[in-house]
């Protein structure tokens, strides 16, 4: 159970850091986008959009594991659908609840070696899928923290 417990702790910390950042971001800055240097530059996403992308990665993966439903949460995680920090926090909690349901089915570390078909048809172990998701979600969360630092000198939330 050591590996399952370690993954569970990492995802729980990811969730708590996202919740803490949502609390720290002023409502008017949740979807603020840094200015681009030229009109042809790639779009730079807001703090809120990165937090939503992090949670959406978790929701999609663990929704797939739970009920083989691999829907991309893109539509229901648009800023228009979740306009306030309270809405974003609620969505973060929904994604975390989906993850927790999946983790309750893991009885021991051997369960992580089970393979599952992903939407691309690729077979991955549950461990590989969880690790990839943790990396992708952490990447978006890190970008959210970086964006936060562009408009705030406030100390970043520690969890």
Buried (B, 14 or more C-beta within 10 A) or exposed (E): EEBBEEBBEBBBEBBBBBBBBBEBBEEEBBBBBBEEEEEEEEEBBBBBBBBBBBBBBBBBBBBBBBEEEBEEBEEBBEBEEBBEBEBBBEBBEBBBEBBBBBBEEBEEBEBBEEEBEBEEEEEBBBBBBBBBBBEBBBBBBEBBBEBBEEBBEEEEBEE
